[in-house]
């Protein structure tokens, strides 16, 4: 069973995504921000990380940067719904330039999620 770490500051979204992933047969771990995720990654090694981009206390870009420096090789899916002053396209393009495996604009469908997971976890 593959393990996925969800990193998102929105508790309702995190809980919904966790339920969706469990229904798809994944083991799921969660963190509410990039700082918490980095602490959790000291003792776990998930098969995939799904991270929001805009979060307080360690955003997704900081997490992606730290993981790139550590060369852990864990595939990352960057998610974003954007904010008033920053578009989700800008956030996801920034993450793509940093080498994430896939990007996923919020909101997304179960089928979008399945496709992104299949692409990110292959190989």
Secondary structure, 3 states (H helix, E strand, C coil): CCEEEEECCCHHHHHHHHHHHHHCCCEEEEECCHHHHHHHCCCCCCCEEEEECCCCCCCHHHHHHHHHHHCCCCEEEEEECCCCCCCHHHHHHHHHHCCCCEEEECCCCHHHHHHHHHHHHCC
